Amino acid sequence: MDAVSQESNELSAKRIALQNTFKAHTDENGFSYEEWVNPPAGSFYEGYKKELAEIDIQMAPPLQYQS
């Protein structure tokens, strides 16, 4: 397996683990749309969204247009 595939697999595993923690959190505490839209500092939702964004950027970097 090449390095790119291995990194992609690791990122996918991290994303799945993160989604599982989200599911566990919402099963225990319910889902708060208010906190999802505007997460308080240090809240679960803030950390979740930050980690998810970091993984997403690595998995699919923003397109760079050439002029």
C-alpha positions in Angstrom: 0.0 0.0 0.0 1.4 3.4 -0.9 1.8 6.3 1.5 -1.2 8.2 0.1 -3.6 5.2 0.5 -2.3 4.6 4.0 -2.8 8.2 5.0 -6.3 8.2 3.4 -7.2 5.1 5.4 -5.9 6.6 8.6 -8.0 9.8 8.0 -11.1 7.7 7.2 -10.6 5.8 10.4 -10.2 9.0 12.4 -13.4 10.4 10.7 -15.4 7.3 11.5 -14.1 7.3 15.2 -15.1 11.0 15.4 -18.6 10.2 14.0 -19.0 7.4 16.6 -18.2 9.8 19.4 -20.8 12.2 18.0 -23.3 9.5 17.9 -22.5 8.4 21.5 -22.7 12.1 22.6 -26.1 12.6 21.0 -27.4 9.3 22.3 -26.5 10.4 25.9 -27.3 14.1 25.7 -29.6 14.6 22.8 -28.9 16.9 19.9 -28.9 20.7 20.5 -29.4 22.6 17.3 -28.7 25.8 19.1 -25.3 24.6 20.3 -24.6 23.0 16.8 -25.2 26.4 15.1 -23.4 28.5 17.7 -21.3 26.2 19.8 -20.1 27.7 23.2 -16.4 27.8 23.7 -15.0 24.5 24.8 -18.2 22.6 24.1 -18.4 19.2 22.6 -19.8 20.6 19.4 -17.0 23.2 19.0 -14.4 20.5 19.3 -16.2 18.1 17.0 -16.7 20.6 14.3 -13.0 21.7 14.5 -11.7 18.2 14.3 -14.0 17.3 11.5 -13.0 20.4 9.5 -9.3 19.5 10.0 -9.9 15.9 8.7 -12.0 17.2 5.8 -9.3 19.6 4.7 -6.7 16.9 4.7 -9.0 14.5 2.8 -10.1 17.0 0.2 -8.0 20.1 0.1 -9.6 23.3 -1.3 -9.3 23.7 -5.0 -6.7 26.2 -6.2 -7.5 27.9 -9.4 -4.9 29.1 -11.8 -5.4 32.3 -13.7 
